[in-house]
Amino acid sequence: MDVQTLTYIIVGFTFAIYIGIAIWARAGTTKEFYIAGGGVHPVMNGMATAADWMSAASFISLAGIVSFTGSDGSVYLLGWTGGYVLLALCMVPYLRKFGKFTVPDFIGDRYYSDTARIVAVVCAIFICFTYIAGQMRGVGVVFSRFLEVEIETGVVIGMAVVFFYAVLGGMKGITYTQVAQYCVLIFAFMVPAIFISVMMTGQVIPQIGFGSELVDGSGYLLDKLDGLSKELGFGAYTEGRKSTLDVFCITGALMVGTAGLPHVIVRFFTVPKVKDSRISAGWALVFIGIMYTTIPALASFARVNMINTINGPEMTGTAYSDAPSWIKNWEKTGLITFTDKNGDGKMFYSGDERNEMKIDRDIIVLANPEIANLPAWVIALVAAGGLAAALSTSAGLLLVISTSVSHDLLKKTLMPDISDKTELMYARIAAAFGIVFAGYFGINPPGFVAAVVAFAFGLAASSLFPAIIMGIFNKKMNKEGAIAGMVFGLIFTTSYIVYFKFINPSMNVSENWFLGISPEGIGTIGMLVNFGTAFIVAKFTAEVPQDVQDMVESIRFPKGAGEAHDH
């Protein structure tokens, strides 16, 4: 059976499961729509959280970044994983104890201001739209290659599936669908990684294969990669080329951005108790770690195989007429192009003027099984995994958009007297509009998947994170300070990204960046702008009401706790 037929069967089967779960778990109340009724088991919630968080950027694009940039790509692994630890330790228990299941709701009540709530709604929607664009781009890439349809058509199909189970099931449907999606995506990611690790190093565990000798006797995997990379003009694979400050800023932006992502935070309100939210966070980290510790190995395997396939064992090039099927297949999507510069009819891939191949880094994970000549069912499985990763995160983001509009903007601010039924209707309407906008940005994406997602993290780092963390740990921070901080942090970060990525992309080089900090890392500076603005404004404006200060004290200390003293 060919790859396309198998892909239709496997993807169709997984889609049927998702839709079936959505019908079974459809939401009937606002509580079920927003927080799945608050009764999800911590282990199940950990799995759903992992699927929610491990988006198309993690599944499709992250290994591609590490494969193409070497150690520089590790900033994404460090930032996203470290951010999850920060979220679990410093924020989840306190937000859960506060009892507000959306970030704008927390900010609105903590800063005793509808204006603060509306600013937070704008920030949340802005972040989610930026993030969801990357997911839809991932959906389009998978569909265009494996189902041989246009990227635009693939995006529309993905929109329809997400819309169905997100709008029908709300958080309840999304949670149980994400459990199924996690099982699909992790199986789809690990199977080819294990296959290739055994083929190249003889090791069943990819993480061990990463530091092992190759079975062909050509030395250790990373030594071979370093040698190939230098020979082809890329620079050593294991040596970073980014400045230390930029690495620090990108890692920082991803860390604090993770801790400020609204669609991740809301997941910890779907479990029954505060204790369960901690357990859930721990399980999520375990489930996430399975993929994240495999990514560097998979990226390295893929790069060696790709270079050997294109350049041949002697590194002199391979005749285009003899090009393997994976190159011809991906050429149809426009994500690989070959330009015969010297007219010898041979393909050659390098990091200098000899290069004749343009390869989109988003294809690495999806093309990996084909490059390694794995069975057709593995190739089809990876396609299903990529779709599961993109759709799971899209659904979570879509829910944040709909709850921000229906609950935070309408119910809490503009239309406080609407009934639960009316609120639920508005939530579904908002989700419908959200998916249309997301689809547009998926068809017209502002960059490759992980970069788009990285911008979302930068925006979260510069806007919502400081407001949340000051709201928990600084009872003296007032509404004026928080609002000013969010506005200035978001404007600064957005302006920097838009200028270098859209208005003047030719200037997007380290020599022109502020202190050499890339747009991916500017969220860290935006966070400092937010904190600085907030503290300055708070110093010259009214103090926080005493009842709000007491409320902040109460969420940071268990009931009955107090200072130690002698009797």
Protein Blocks (a to p, Z undefined) as FASTA:
>chain_A
ZZklmmmmmmmmmmmmmmmmmmmmpcfbfklmmnnnopacfklmmmmmmmmmmcfklmmm
mmmmmmmnommlmmmmmmmmmmmmmmmmmmmmmmmmnopabfklmmmmmnopaklmmmmm
mmmmmmmmmmmmmmmmmmmmmmmmmnopafklmmmmmmmmmmmmmmmnmmmlmmmmmmmm
mmmmmmmmmmmmmmmmmmmnopablklmmmmccfklnapfklmmmmmmmmnonopfklcf
bdfklmmmmmmmmmmmmmmmmklmmmmmmpfblklmmmmmmmmmmmmmmmmmmmmmmmmm
mmmmmmmmmnopnonopafklpcfklmmmmmnopaccddfkonopacddfbfklcbdcdf
klmmmmmmmmnopafklmmmmmmmmmmmmmmmmmmmmmmmmmmmmmmmmmmmmmmmbcfk
lmmmmmmmmmmmmmmmmmmmmmmcgbdfklmmmmmmmmmmmmmmmmmmmmmmmmkbcfkl
mmmmmmmmmmmmmmmmmmmmmmmmmlmcfklpghhiafklmmmmmmmmmmmmmmmmmmmm
ccddfklmmmmmmmmpcehiacdddZZ
